[in-house]
Amino acid sequence: MKWNFEGKNAFITGGASGIGKKIALDMASSGASVAILDMNEELGNKTVEELKKAGNGKAIFLKGSVSDKEGVEKLIDQAMVEIGDFDFVINCAGILRDFLVSRFNEKFWDLTLDVNLKGVVIVSQAFVTKWVNESRAKAKEKGEKYLPILENKPRVIVNIASLAAEGNAGQLAYAASKAGVVGVTLTMAKELARYNVRTHAVKPTLIATPILGKLLEREDGKFKDYYEGRIPFGIGKTSYVSDPVCFLCSEGGYFMNGTLIPINGGKMDGL
Ligand SMILES: NC(=O)c1ccc[n+]([C@@H]2O[C@H](COP(=O)([O-])OP(=O)(O)OC[C@H]3O[C@@H](n4cnc5c(N)ncnc54)[C@H](O)[C@@H]3O)[C@@H](O)[C@H]2O)c1
């Protein structure tokens, strides 16, 4: 067991594939119960079977889109009935629709911002509203306006941003969505510390997952060679993102809030 998440519950969007799936597997095999919310039903059901084998906690799949506020709120209520209260919320669902500013595509812009940015806010606010209400109710019971910070249950939100947040040619909407995620992360970190909630973002470089589509196969592997040449330590694996995320959720990350961790493969100037 790499981490000790015994008795912890994790809610992971985009958990059916790629980075989210790896985080879900690492958390499940470290003792956590896991709910994954994803649009892809086939992969979601398959991943849940793997999660059940990986650990002895509960594992459930919730089919839905992070950009559907009403739907997300219902699915979170369902997950809380089936699993219980959540300690970790990992916002990992994301899409890639690339275009240059000179080829602005409004449909792709709206879709990317809806999923990658609004989706993070929709899922986070659904949990945060419950946590703030819980805190206020406990304070009221004690006849106080605010509950002392450490009397709130400790919780962690980790958002998967990207190094593209710093700007990347050809990724207008994606870069804007991930820069938005950074702003949202820092804002939540400032607002939520008083409720004992830590909020972080990680900013990976290129990681080999299905989101890249056929990018790495293009022109007989020339694209793969190009990206491998650009990133000193090469194209990343999903564990390079999962490990820092698990650390942030672990006891070792307890004293940290509002961190933005670049997972840059050794490259210091963006993607
Ligand atoms: N792979 C990379 O190079 C890379 C680099 C930096 C950041 N990221 C980010 O990491 C996250 C995970 O991406 P990945 O690389 O694992 O790709 P992936 O395609 O393997 O996983 C993304 C998952 O999100 C799900 N999803 C998409 N739209 C959704 C929606 N509206 N509601 C719910 N689920 C939805 C997909 O079904 C899929 O399972 C994304 O936010 C991505 O932007 C990836």
The ligand as a Gaussian input file, in Angstrom:
#p B3LYP/6-31G(d) Opt

LIG

0 1
 N       -2.777000      13.907000     -20.939000
 C       -2.165000      15.076000     -20.884000
 O       -1.181000      15.343000     -21.599000
 C       -2.648000      16.113000     -19.920000
 C       -1.781000      17.171000     -19.577000
 C       -2.216000      18.151000     -18.699000
 C       -3.475000      18.070000     -18.155000
 N       -4.305000      17.036000     -18.487000
 C       -5.636000      17.024000     -17.907000
 O       -5.811000      15.826000     -17.183000
 C       -7.219000      15.529000     -17.111000
 C       -7.438000      14.073000     -17.464000
 O       -7.129000      13.885000     -18.824000
 P       -6.483000      12.539000     -19.377000
 O       -5.221000      12.912000     -20.012000
 O       -6.495000      11.500000     -18.344000
 O       -7.507000      12.207000     -20.579000
 P       -8.586000      11.042000     -20.762000
 O       -9.286000      11.371000     -22.029000
 O       -7.926000       9.724000     -20.637000
 O       -9.559000      11.235000     -19.527000
 C      -10.519000      12.249000     -19.467000
 C      -11.794000      11.659000     -18.896000
 O      -12.725000      12.729000     -18.742000
 C      -14.009000      12.244000     -19.155000
 N      -14.866000      13.365000     -19.532000
 C      -14.754000      14.173000     -20.611000
 N      -15.750000      15.074000     -20.622000
 C      -16.492000      14.844000     -19.507000
 C      -17.642000      15.441000     -18.938000
 N      -18.261000      16.467000     -19.526000
 N      -18.121000      14.947000     -17.775000
 C      -17.534000      13.898000     -17.171000
 N      -16.455000      13.275000     -17.664000
 C      -15.930000      13.745000     -18.809000
 C      -13.696000      11.320000     -20.325000
 O      -14.774000      10.436000     -20.607000
 C      -12.445000      10.626000     -19.837000
 O      -12.754000       9.445000     -19.131000
 C       -7.906000      16.524000     -18.044000
 O       -8.467000      17.565000     -17.279000
 C       -6.770000      17.029000     -18.894000
 O       -7.029000      18.315000     -19.403000
 C       -3.909000      16.060000     -19.348000

